[in-house]
Amino acid sequence: MEKLLILLTVVALLIKKTSCTSKPIIATLDAKWPSTPILLESSEYLAKEGNDKFWEFVELTKSYHNFKTQLDQYNFIIESAGKLLSPTLLNLFKFSLSIRYYSPTIELFNQVSKQLTVPQCAIFIEVSAQVTCDLDEAVRWIDSNQESSNIYTYTFDHVYPSSHNNPVTAILYGEVGTATFGVFHEKLKELARSGKIRYLLRHYVQTVSKDKVRLSGYGVELAVKNTEYKAVDDSKIQSGDDNTGNKENEEENDIDGFLFGKLRKLHPDLNEQLDQLKSHLKENSQVMAPLKVWQLQDLSFQSAQRVMSADGDAALDVLQDISQNLPSKARSLVKTKVSEDMRKEILRNQQAFLKFDISPGSTELFINGLQISVEDLNTFSLLDLLRDEGKVLDRLSSTGVKGEDLANMLMMSVETDEETYAVDMRHHSVIFVNDLERDAQYRDWPSSVTELLRPTFMGMLRYIAKNIFNLVLCVDPVASTTAELISIADEMIQNQMPIRFGLVVVTETDDNVDGRTDAAVGIARAFYFINNDDGPDAAFAFVTRLYANSDGIPTADEVYTQFKKQYSQEEADDILGPNTDHDDLRKSAKLFFDRIGLRQLPQVIMNGVPLDTEEISIVEEMIGREIMIQTGPLQQAVYTSQLRDDMDVYKYIMEKPNVVKRLNTIIQDSTKPRIDLVGRSWSGDLPTTAEDAKALGNDHLVDIVGRNMKYFIGKNEMELRPITYWIIADIRQPEGRKLLNAALDQMVKSESNRVGVIHNTEADDNAGYPLSFVMEAILNTDSYVTPAIVSVVKSLLNDVEDYEAITTNIDYIVKLATPVKGFKISKLRENLEKNVAQYRIKTTVHQLFCDKVLNLKKGDIGVIVNGRVLAPLGTKDIFIADDFELLETLDMDTYARKIRNKVSFLYLSLSTDLGF
């Protein structure tokens, strides 16, 4: 005690001023727009979670105006949001409010409202380009309008569920949570549910705040220079209450080995001397005295030791302090002794990180295994990332994945490979007009695939007498772009480019078309006939001359005249005329083009990979670029002896794993919306009336549809099924039956998928047994869908001649199922006689699911694959079995196979309703 008093006395003599806490310079940035209501910002967060959650939040916060203080309002918002969000997402919700994430969105809505002639009222309605503050007047306008006028809507508009397809659009501008808003909202909600209006809500704040929005996540550089110096006695500046928290934090931190919090507790009578000692130590520690080079060699280790020595959450504060004030802290840090265990651990970490190309001294950030760019990181992108990860955590947890299994699933990469999908172009209607392996003009070229490994200058092609690069042109012979494409191909052949060129002439398949009057059919018939008669080079020469001699698009007379010159008039009439015997290849070309799924003409396809043909003028450049792209994998194949001289190169390319029978832009579109299949579950009884079903929220509709789905399963019934198809169809319509039939055809051959049916059909009150009821009765003849049930359903889809008759008489249905062995006829009769009401409710739930969740019209068809919505599908977009095979291949390669393997390895027991 005596020594401590002596020390404090000496320090007091050295210090000329009293202790004070340094004041930081604080800079803030405000936005140009006024502060927006926190309730509206909260609603936008919920809107991001789903349209249904937005409207549920609107309902939950109708009494917001009853709370007067900001604290009560905030607590009410958090309580309301907590009913819709998981604890993880609720914390992120609070974070978003603190950084005012959605304030710009609310200001955007205000800017939209300013485009109108806004009346002097806090809430108003727009109907048919008319604006009113009077609710009754708006209702009269709605009643007098039979269809919506051209009101411009935005993607960020909030549309009331199940009102998307209603005839009249009514837009409510107002502030959610006010008393007046509640009155207007209830009336418009009633009109929307009755099918009269499409109800849109846009935020509008009439009385704006005088405060500005404080911007978060921005740094400010202070470049201030003042040449006038003033002497200020800062020893008399009172720190005030603002620094109390900072002082308390400092008390807990180690300052040159002293813990002043503990010293004050032990010696409360020495507070003044302790303040002086702390001030002296802090000032000395902040003196940036020169350090020797040898003193700095362990500075990073010493900093790490200081951080790890702190207790609990204080470690982050210490890390922040050192990172932001390293120059002033260096003198203190060099005195820190690094433990041997700490040094060994750091060295082990460095060796481990080298495997991931992380060198010592570099800074990297990983969140659940995702490497985040520190340079590009900001508060808002961090929130988006945490939000996505939080959703994944919640969904995995809801499926029963916990603890270490959850961590293993999170660390699994499901990123798609960069390899582009190609289509198999091997077909007899593809006519290759040159052959690098046989034609005399390529005889002097080297013929070994090892030439691919020979070094060349950047951008130079390798001239090898092998059909390595195969370019196929699929053309409409009378399209404006065809002449230029034919000319480009001819020029490249004449210049001896190392490319084999193929041609597919695509026309309609009608036999009765006269090629003497229809130029497209005439060109196709002439080309394929000459190919069979004189060879592909003669056929291509005919086409080249035809386009070169014509002014743009050849006419039927020009085709007939040129063909007649090469042959005779009799042969021209026989070959080009209707009902010719030489027309198989022309029709086959059209069928082949339809089969590969490329809908638009022309198509330029390099080794199965379609190129962008929007700009014909740069096709040659695109061909060269694609050759460069494909050269690398081919070189690797040669180097690893996967591709050898004794192999057919084109066959090798067309049999690679990324080559499929059919391409489909709808399937390959990664931007398609998704539905949450593991959202809030329905814990109550299943709905028994249509009114009960209509009261269900979107999450509950999804849950009920999933839990009551009967699935078709193909091979190996015990195998995990990572791909789940929900086929949306009205099986009364041929398109719906065709789509479901294609899914079942592919399902029978697969061990990876299962198929469920969602009935999106109009109510048929005249039918005693609507087809959707018949389908459900068949599916429920057993506890699971047996092969016999699949056979009966296939018969229902393909073998019925009179669908109206089958819906009126049970005997017709029984007759359809009788030939199938193992099918329970008696159970089918029982289902149709006793369970029709149950099937009616199920069909109603399906219709509501399509309307409210998917925003589809009745009768629309589509496919949902593991939650990804591919709907609605047009008549020309209906999937065939090859499309479902492509869909399965794409999803299996992207994520499903990895997840199935991980689930199998971890022996996870997941709900079968989740696709496994």
ZAMARGU-4260 file (C-alpha; in steps of 0.2 Angstrom, whole numbers, plus 5000, padded with zeros to 4 digits):
<rodrens>
0) 5000/5000/5000 | 5014/5012/5004 | 5023/5008/4988 | 5007/5012/4978 | 5005/5029/4987
5) 5023/5033/4983 | 5021/5029/4964 | 5005/5039/4963 | 5013/5054/4971 | 5027/5053/4959
10) 5015/5052/4944 | 5005/5067/4951 | 5020/5078/4951 | 5025/5074/4933 | 5007/5078/4927
15) 5003/5096/4925 | 4985/5094/4921 | 4970/5084/4926 | 4964/5069/4917 | 4951/5071/4904
20) 4944/5060/4890 | 4949/5065/4873 | 4934/5070/4862 | 4933/5061/4845 | 4929/5070/4829
25) 4912/5064/4823 | 4906/5067/4806 | 4888/5062/4800 | 4880/5061/4783 | 4862/5065/4779
30) 4852/5060/4764 | 4843/5073/4753 | 4826/5066/4757 | 4816/5068/4773 | 4816/5054/4786
35) 4803/5041/4782 | 4791/5032/4794 | 4799/5017/4802 | 4783/5007/4800 | 4783/5009/4781
40) 4802/5003/4781 | 4797/4988/4791 | 4783/4983/4779 | 4796/4984/4765 | 4807/4972/4774
45) 4792/4960/4775 | 4788/4962/4757 | 4805/4956/4753 | 4801/4940/4762 | 4785/4938/4752
50) 4770/4947/4746 | 4759/4937/4758 | 4770/4942/4773 | 4768/4961/4768 | 4750/4960/4768
55) 4749/4950/4785 | 4761/4963/4792 | 4748/4977/4786 | 4734/4968/4795 | 4745/4965/4811
60) 4749/4984/4812 | 4732/4992/4809 | 4732/4998/4828 | 4749/5006/4826 | 4741/5023/4827
65) 4735/5019/4845 | 4754/5020/4851 | 4760/5038/4854 | 4778/5037/4860 | 4792/5031/4848
70) 4797/5018/4860 | 4780/5010/4861 | 4778/5011/4842 | 4795/5002/4839 | 4791/4989/4852
75) 4774/4986/4843 | 4783/4984/4826 | 4796/4972/4833 | 4782/4962/4841 | 4771/4961/4825
80) 4786/4957/4814 | 4791/4943/4827 | 4775/4934/4822 | 4781/4933/4804 | 4799/4930/4806
85) 4811/4918/4814 | 4822/4924/4828 | 4837/4924/4816 | 4828/4935/4803 | 4820/4946/4817
90) 4838/4951/4823 | 4842/4955/4805 | 4826/4965/4803 | 4831/4976/4818 | 4848/4978/4810
95) 4839/4984/4794 | 4829/4997/4803 | 4845/5003/4812 | 4854/5007/4795 | 4837/5013/4787
100) 4839/5000/4773 | 4822/5003/4766 | 4821/5022/4768 | 4825/5025/4749 | 4811/5013/4744
105) 4798/5023/4754 | 4805/5039/4746 | 4803/5030/4729 | 4785/5028/4732 | 4783/5046/4737
110) 4791/5051/4721 | 4779/5040/4711 | 4764/5048/4719 | 4771/5065/4715 | 4769/5061/4696
115) 4750/5062/4700 | 4740/5078/4704 | 4740/5074/4722 | 4725/5080/4731 | 4726/5089/4748
120) 4723/5073/4759 | 4733/5060/4768 | 4726/5046/4758 | 4718/5044/4741 | 4713/5031/4728
125) 4717/5030/4709 | 4705/5022/4698 | 4706/5023/4679 | 4718/5037/4679 | 4706/5047/4691
130) 4711/5052/4709 | 4699/5055/4723 | 4700/5056/4742 | 4682/5050/4744 | 4681/5032/4747
135) 4662/5031/4741 | 4666/5040/4725 | 4680/5028/4722 | 4668/5013/4724 | 4656/5021/4712
140) 4670/5023/4699 | 4675/5004/4702 | 4657/4999/4699 | 4655/5009/4683 | 4671/5002/4676
145) 4671/4985/4668 | 4689/4984/4664 | 4705/4992/4669 | 4712/5007/4660 | 4730/5009/4655
150) 4737/5012/4673 | 4756/5010/4673 | 4761/4998/4687 | 4779/4994/4694 | 4787/4978/4699
155) 4789/4985/4717 | 4770/4988/4718 | 4761/4978/4732 | 4747/4968/4724 | 4734/4961/4736
160) 4734/4942/4735 | 4722/4933/4723 | 4717/4949/4715 | 4730/4949/4701 | 4718/4944/4687
165) 4703/4955/4693 | 4697/4967/4679 | 4698/4984/4687 | 4714/4991/4695 | 4713/5002/4711
170) 4728/5010/4718 | 4728/5015/4736 | 4740/5029/4741 | 4742/5031/4760 | 4752/5028/4776
175) 4750/5011/4783 | 4745/5011/4802 | 4735/5027/4802 | 4717/5026/4807 | 4711/5032/4790
180) 4721/5019/4781 | 4712/5005/4790 | 4695/5011/4784 | 4701/5012/4765 | 4711/4996/4766
185) 4696/4986/4773 | 4684/4992/4759 | 4697/4989/4745 | 4701/4972/4753 | 4683/4967/4752
190) 4682/4972/4734 | 4697/4963/4730 | 4691/4947/4738 | 4675/4948/4729 | 4684/4948/4712
195) 4680/4966/4707 | 4697/4975/4708 | 4715/4972/4707 | 4721/4981/4723 | 4738/4989/4723
200) 4745/4998/4738 | 4758/5012/4737 | 4766/5021/4752 | 4762/5039/4753 | 4767/5051/4767
205) 4758/5068/4766 | 4767/5076/4781 | 4785/5073/4779 | 4798/5074/4793 | 4809/5089/4796
210) 4823/5078/4799 | 4834/5070/4786 | 4839/5051/4785 | 4855/5048/4793 | 4866/5038/4781
215) 4874/5022/4787 | 4889/5013/4781 | 4899/5028/4774 | 4916/5034/4778 | 4921/5052/4779
220) 4938/5059/4775 | 4941/5076/4785 | 4953/5087/4776 | 4954/5102/4787 | 4968/5115/4788
225) 4967/5130/4800 | 4982/5141/4802 | 4975/5150/4817 | 4980/5142/4833 | 4971/5145/4849
230) 4976/5140/4866 | 4963/5131/4876 | 4964/5124/4893 | 4955/5107/4890 | 4958/5102/4908
235) 4943/5112/4913 | 4931/5104/4900 | 4919/5093/4908 | 4917/5076/4900 | 4899/5075/4904
240) 4888/5060/4904 | 4891/5056/4886 | 4908/5048/4890 | 4902/5038/4905 | 4900/5023/4894
245) 4917/5025/4886 | 4925/5027/4903 | 4917/5012/4910 | 4924/5002/4895 | 4941/5009/4897
250) 4941/5003/4915 | 4939/4985/4909 | 4953/4986/4897 | 4971/4983/4901 | 4982/4999/4901
255) 5000/4994/4902 | 4996/4980/4913 | 4985/4990/4925 | 4966/4985/4927 | 4959/5001/4933
260) 4942/4994/4937 | 4949/4982/4949 | 4961/4995/4957 | 4946/5007/4960 | 4936/4993/4969
265) 4951/4989/4979 | 4956/5007/4983 | 4941/5018/4982 | 4949/5032/4992 | 4963/5034/4978
270) 4951/5039/4963 | 4960/5055/4960 | 4977/5048/4960 | 4972/5033/4949 | 4964/5045/4936
275) 4981/5054/4935 | 4991/5037/4933 | 4979/5031/4920 | 4980/5048/4911 | 4999/5047/4912
280) 5000/5029/4905 | 4988/5033/4891 | 4998/5048/4885 | 5014/5039/4886 | 5006/5024/4876
285) 5000/5036/4862 | 5017/5044/4860 | 5023/5037/4843 | 5042/5035/4847 | 5053/5028/4835
290) 5055/5009/4836 | 5069/4998/4830 | 5067/4986/4816 | 5069/4971/4827 | 5056/4977/4838
295) 5043/4976/4824 | 5046/4958/4818 | 5034/4951/4830 | 5021/4965/4830 | 5007/4955/4822
300) 5010/4941/4834 | 5010/4953/4849 | 4994/4961/4842 | 4985/4944/4841 | 4991/4940/4858
305) 4984/4956/4865 | 4967/4952/4857 | 4966/4934/4862 | 4970/4939/4880 | 4955/4949/4882
310) 4939/4941/4889 | 4924/4937/4879 | 4916/4951/4869 | 4930/4963/4874 | 4941/4954/4862
315) 4932/4963/4847 | 4934/4980/4856 | 4952/4977/4858 | 4954/4971/4840 | 4945/4987/4834
320) 4956/4998/4844 | 4972/4990/4838 | 4967/4990/4820 | 4961/5008/4820 | 4975/5015/4831
325) 4990/5004/4827 | 5004/5018/4826 | 4999/5024/4843 | 4998/5007/4851 | 5014/5000/4843
330) 5025/5006/4858 | 5014/4997/4870 | 5011/4981/4859 | 5030/4978/4857 | 5031/4975/4876
335) 5018/4961/4875 | 5025/4943/4877 | 5019/4930/4865 | 5016/4913/4872 | 5024/4898/4863
340) 5007/4890/4861 | 5000/4906/4852 | 5015/4906/4841 | 5013/4888/4836 | 4994/4890/4833
345) 4997/4905/4821 | 5010/4895/4811 | 4998/4880/4809 | 4984/4892/4803 | 4996/4899/4790
350) 5000/4882/4783 | 4982/4877/4783 | 4977/4893/4774 | 4990/4891/4761 | 4979/4877/4754
355) 4966/4890/4750 | 4979/4902/4742 | 4978/4914/4758 | 4995/4920/4761 | 5001/4926/4778
360) 4997/4944/4781 | 4982/4944/4770 | 4964/4948/4776 | 4950/4937/4771 | 4932/4936/4777
365) 4922/4920/4777 | 4903/4918/4781 | 4897/4901/4782 | 4911/4895/4770 | 4907/4909/4758
370) 4923/4920/4754 | 4918/4938/4754 | 4928/4952/4745 | 4933/4964/4759 | 4936/4978/4747
375) 4918/4977/4740 | 4910/4974/4757 | 4897/4987/4764 | 4884/4987/4777 | 4870/4984/4765
380) 4877/4970/4755 | 4882/4962/4772 | 4864/4962/4777 | 4858/4954/4761 | 4871/4940/4763
385) 4866/4937/4781 | 4848/4937/4776 | 4851/4924/4763 | 4861/4913/4775 | 4848/4916/4789
390) 4835/4909/4777 | 4845/4894/4773 | 4848/4891/4792 | 4830/4892/4796 | 4824/4881/4781
395) 4837/4867/4785 | 4832/4868/4804 | 4814/4866/4799 | 4818/4850/4790 | 4826/4842/4805
400) 4845/4846/4801 | 4853/4851/4817 | 4870/4854/4825 | 4885/4847/4816 | 4875/4841/4802
405) 4868/4858/4799 | 4886/4865/4798 | 4891/4852/4786 | 4876/4856/4774 | 4880/4874/4775
410) 4898/4872/4770 | 4893/4862/4755 | 4895/4871/4738 | 4881/4870/4727 | 4887/4882/4714
415) 4885/4876/4696 | 4899/4871/4685 | 4905/4884/4672 | 4903/4871/4658 | 4890/4876/4645
420) 4877/4864/4640 | 4877/4858/4622 | 4864/4849/4611 | 4867/4833/4602 | 4867/4838/4583
425) 4870/4820/4576 | 4855/4818/4564 | 4854/4813/4546 | 4846/4829/4541 | 4862/4838/4546
430) 4871/4839/4529 | 4890/4842/4532 | 4896/4851/4516 | 4914/4848/4518 | 4925/4835/4527
435) 4942/4840/4534 | 4947/4822/4535 | 4943/4816/4517 | 4942/4832/4506 | 4958/4834/4495
440) 4960/4852/4499 | 4965/4848/4517 | 4976/4833/4512 | 4992/4843/4516 | 4987/4847/4534
445) 4994/4837/4549 | 4981/4824/4554 | 4985/4821/4573 | 4975/4828/4587 | 4991/4830/4596
450) 4993/4846/4585 | 4981/4854/4597 | 4995/4854/4610 | 5007/4863/4598 | 5011/4881/4604
455) 5004/4895/4593 | 5002/4914/4595 | 4987/4920/4604 | 4971/4920/4593 | 4979/4909/4579
460) 4969/4894/4573 | 4977/4876/4572 | 4975/4869/4555 | 4972/4850/4558 | 4964/4838/4546
465) 4952/4832/4559 | 4934/4837/4561 | 4937/4845/4578 | 4926/4860/4576 | 4909/4857/4568
470) 4898/4872/4564 | 4880/4868/4560 | 4869/4882/4552 | 4850/4879/4555 | 4841/4892/4543
475) 4824/4897/4536 | 4828/4897/4518 | 4818/4913/4515 | 4823/4923/4530 | 4833/4939/4527
480) 4848/4933/4536 | 4850/4917/4527 | 4859/4924/4512 | 4873/4932/4523 | 4875/4916/4533
485) 4877/4905/4518 | 4889/4918/4511 | 4900/4918/4527 | 4900/4899/4527 | 4906/4898/4508
490) 4919/4911/4511 | 4926/4902/4526 | 4926/4886/4516 | 4935/4894/4502 | 4948/4901/4514
495) 4951/4884/4521 | 4946/4888/4539 | 4948/4872/4550 | 4930/4870/4552 | 4917/4857/4546
500) 4901/4866/4540 | 4884/4858/4541 | 4867/4864/4535 | 4849/4861/4541 | 4836/4869/4530
505) 4820/4871/4541 | 4803/4872/4533 | 4785/4867/4538 | 4781/4848/4535 | 4766/4849/4525
510) 4766/4836/4510 | 4754/4846/4499 | 4765/4862/4498 | 4770/4865/4480 | 4789/4869/4479
515) 4787/4878/4463 | 4776/4891/4471 | 4783/4891/4489 | 4802/4896/4488 | 4806/4889/4506
520) 4800/4872/4502 | 4807/4872/4484 | 4825/4877/4491 | 4824/4863/4505 | 4818/4850/4492
525) 4831/4855/4480 | 4845/4855/4493 | 4841/4838/4500 | 4838/4830/4483 | 4855/4836/4476
530) 4864/4830/4492 | 4857/4813/4489 | 4860/4813/4470 | 4877/4822/4468 | 4884/4824/4486
535) 4884/4838/4499 | 4897/4849/4490 | 4886/4850/4475 | 4870/4854/4485 | 4879/4868/4494
540) 4886/4875/4478 | 4868/4875/4471 | 4862/4885/4487 | 4877/4897/4486 | 4874/4901/4468
545) 4855/4903/4471 | 4858/4916/4485 | 4872/4925/4475 | 4861/4927/4459 | 4845/4932/4468
550) 4842/4950/4475 | 4841/4945/4493 | 4828/4931/4496 | 4826/4919/4481 | 4809/4918/4473
555) 4800/4902/4469 | 4803/4905/4451 | 4821/4908/4453 | 4823/4891/4463 | 4813/4882/4449
560) 4823/4890/4435 | 4840/4886/4443 | 4835/4868/4447 | 4828/4865/4430 | 4845/4871/4422
565) 4854/4858/4432 | 4842/4844/4429 | 4827/4843/4418 | 4809/4851/4418 | 4802/4834/4421
570) 4813/4831/4436 | 4810/4849/4443 | 4791/4846/4442 | 4793/4829/4451 | 4806/4834/4464
575) 4799/4852/4468 | 4780/4848/4466 | 4768/4843/4479 | 4767/4825/4486 | 4785/4821/4480
580) 4793/4805/4484 | 4809/4814/4488 | 4803/4824/4504 | 4808/4814/4519 | 4824/4823/4523
585) 4815/4840/4522 | 4801/4835/4534 | 4814/4826/4545 | 4824/4842/4547 | 4809/4851/4554
590) 4806/4837/4566 | 4824/4837/4572 | 4824/4856/4574 | 4809/4855/4585 | 4816/4841/4595
595) 4832/4850/4600 | 4822/4864/4607 | 4829/4879/4598 | 4814/4889/4594 | 4821/4903/4584
600) 4829/4903/4567 | 4843/4905/4562 | 4854/4895/4573 | 4873/4894/4572 | 4879/4880/4583
605) 4897/4876/4586 | 4900/4858/4592 | 4882/4858/4599 | 4884/4875/4608 | 4872/4888/4601
610) 4880/4905/4597 | 4871/4922/4598 | 4864/4926/4581 | 4856/4943/4585 | 4871/4952/4576
615) 4874/4943/4560 | 4888/4955/4556 | 4899/4948/4570 | 4896/4930/4568 | 4913/4927/4561
620) 4920/4935/4577 | 4909/4924/4588 | 4914/4908/4579 | 4932/4912/4582 | 4929/4916/4600
625) 4920/4900/4603 | 4934/4890/4595 | 4946/4898/4607 | 4934/4893/4622 | 4932/4875/4616
630) 4951/4873/4612 | 4956/4872/4631 | 4945/4857/4636 | 4950/4848/4620 | 4968/4851/4623
635) 4966/4844/4641 | 4957/4829/4633 | 4972/4825/4621 | 4985/4828/4635 | 4976/4815/4647
640) 4973/4803/4632 | 4954/4804/4633 | 4955/4810/4615 | 4966/4800/4603 | 4969/4799/4584
645) 4960/4783/4582 | 4944/4790/4589 | 4930/4799/4580 | 4932/4817/4587 | 4914/4822/4583
650) 4907/4807/4592 | 4918/4810/4607 | 4912/4828/4608 | 4894/4823/4606 | 4895/4810/4620
655) 4902/4822/4633 | 4892/4823/4649 | 4887/4841/4646 | 4878/4836/4629 | 4860/4834/4630
660) 4846/4829/4618 | 4837/4845/4620 | 4839/4863/4625 | 4826/4874/4633 | 4828/4892/4637
665) 4814/4891/4650 | 4823/4878/4660 | 4840/4886/4659 | 4833/4903/4665 | 4840/4904/4683
670) 4830/4920/4686 | 4813/4910/4687 | 4804/4914/4704 | 4804/4901/4718 | 4792/4897/4732
675) 4797/4892/4749 | 4792/4874/4752 | 4798/4874/4770 | 4789/4890/4777 | 4777/4891/4791
680) 4767/4874/4793 | 4749/4873/4795 | 4745/4865/4813 | 4726/4866/4812 | 4713/4855/4805
685) 4713/4853/4786 | 4700/4865/4778 | 4683/4857/4776 | 4674/4871/4766 | 4679/4883/4752
690) 4678/4897/4764 | 4690/4889/4776 | 4702/4886/4761 | 4701/4904/4755 | 4706/4911/4773
695) 4722/4902/4772 | 4738/4911/4770 | 4751/4908/4756 | 4763/4898/4767 | 4749/4887/4774
700) 4743/4884/4756 | 4760/4878/4751 | 4761/4867/4767 | 4744/4859/4764 | 4747/4856/4746
705) 4764/4848/4750 | 4758/4837/4764 | 4743/4830/4755 | 4752/4827/4738 | 4752/4809/4731
710) 4768/4806/4721 | 4771/4795/4706 | 4788/4786/4708 | 4797/4776/4695 | 4812/4764/4698
715) 4818/4759/4715 | 4805/4765/4727 | 4817/4766/4742 | 4829/4778/4733 | 4831/4796/4739
720) 4822/4808/4727 | 4831/4824/4726 | 4820/4831/4712 | 4802/4834/4715 | 4790/4840/4701
725) 4773/4847/4704 | 4764/4847/4687 | 4751/4861/4686 | 4738/4856/4674 | 4720/4856/4669
730) 4719/4838/4663 | 4702/4842/4655 | 4713/4851/4642 | 4724/4842/4629 | 4739/4853/4634
735) 4737/4848/4652 | 4736/4830/4648 | 4751/4831/4637 | 4762/4840/4650 | 4758/4827/4664
740) 4760/4812/4652 | 4778/4819/4647 | 4783/4820/4665 | 4777/4802/4669 | 4786/4796/4654
745) 4802/4803/4660 | 4798/4798/4678 | 4797/4780/4674 | 4815/4779/4667 | 4822/4789/4682
750) 4828/4785/4699 | 4830/4804/4704 | 4813/4812/4703 | 4795/4810/4708 | 4779/4818/4701
755) 4764/4826/4709 | 4749/4834/4701 | 4741/4851/4705 | 4724/4854/4698 | 4722/4871/4691
760) 4705/4868/4683 | 4689/4878/4682 | 4675/4872/4693 | 4664/4860/4683 | 4647/4859/4692
765) 4639/4849/4678 | 4651/4835/4679 | 4646/4821/4692 | 4665/4816/4693 | 4676/4830/4686
770) 4693/4823/4679 | 4702/4830/4694 | 4691/4820/4706 | 4693/4805/4695 | 4712/4807/4696
775) 4712/4809/4715 | 4701/4794/4717 | 4713/4783/4706 | 4728/4790/4716 | 4720/4786/4733
780) 4716/4767/4729 | 4732/4763/4739 | 4743/4770/4752 | 4756/4775/4739 | 4756/4776/4720
785) 4759/4759/4713 | 4764/4754/4696 | 4746/4748/4693 | 4740/4766/4698 | 4753/4774/4686
790) 4746/4762/4672 | 4728/4768/4675 | 4733/4786/4675 | 4742/4784/4659 | 4726/4776/4651
795) 4716/4791/4658 | 4728/4803/4649 | 4730/4794/4633 | 4716/4781/4629 | 4700/4790/4633
800) 4690/4795/4617 | 4675/4804/4626 | 4680/4814/4642 | 4663/4820/4645 | 4656/4803/4646
805) 4669/4797/4658 | 4664/4811/4670 | 4646/4806/4671 | 4647/4787/4674 | 4657/4777/4687
810) 4656/4762/4675 | 4666/4771/4662 | 4679/4774/4674 | 4679/4756/4681 | 4680/4750/4663
815) 4695/4760/4660 | 4704/4753/4675 | 4698/4735/4673 | 4712/4728/4661 | 4726/4734/4673
820) 4732/4719/4684 | 4734/4723/4703 | 4723/4739/4702 | 4710/4739/4716 | 4693/4742/4707
825) 4683/4741/4723 | 4693/4755/4731 | 4691/4766/4716 | 4672/4764/4717 | 4672/4767/4735
830) 4682/4783/4733 | 4671/4790/4719 | 4655/4786/4730 | 4661/4792/4747 | 4675/4805/4745
835) 4670/4817/4731 | 4668/4831/4744 | 4685/4828/4750 | 4692/4829/4732 | 4682/4845/4729
840) 4691/4853/4744 | 4708/4847/4738 | 4705/4854/4721 | 4699/4871/4728 | 4715/4872/4738
845) 4725/4868/4723 | 4716/4882/4713 | 4719/4894/4727 | 4737/4889/4728 | 4739/4893/4709
850) 4730/4909/4711 | 4737/4917/4727 | 4754/4909/4727 | 4758/4907/4709 | 4747/4921/4702
855) 4741/4910/4688 | 4724/4910/4679 | 4713/4895/4679 | 4718/4883/4666 | 4737/4889/4665
860) 4749/4875/4665 | 4767/4874/4671 | 4780/4865/4681 | 4787/4868/4699 | 4804/4859/4701
865) 4810/4859/4719 | 4801/4876/4722 | 4807/4884/4706 | 4792/4890/4696 | 4792/4887/4677
870) 4774/4894/4673 | 4764/4898/4664 | 4769/4888/4649 | 4762/4893/4632 | 4756/4881/4619
875) 4773/4880/4610 | 4782/4879/4627 | 4774/4863/4633 | 4788/4851/4640 | 4791/4834/4632
880) 4800/4820/4640 | 4817/4826/4634 | 4813/4843/4642 | 4811/4834/4659 | 4827/4824/4656
885) 4836/4841/4653 | 4828/4848/4669 | 4833/4833/4679 | 4851/4834/4672 | 4853/4852/4675
890) 4847/4852/4693 | 4856/4836/4697 | 4872/4843/4691 | 4870/4859/4699 | 4865/4854/4717
895) 4853/4839/4719 | 4866/4826/4717 | 4878/4834/4730 | 4864/4836/4742 | 4858/4818/4740
900) 4875/4812/4743 | 4878/4823/4758 | 4861/4818/4765 | 4865/4799/4763 | 4882/4801/4770
905) 4875/4810/4786 | 4861/4798/4788 | 4849/4812/4789 | 4831/4808/4792 | 4821/4821/4782
910) 4803/4823/4779 | 4797/4814/4763 | 4787/4830/4759 | 4803/4839/4756 | 4808/4829/4741
915) 4819/4816/4749
</rodrens>
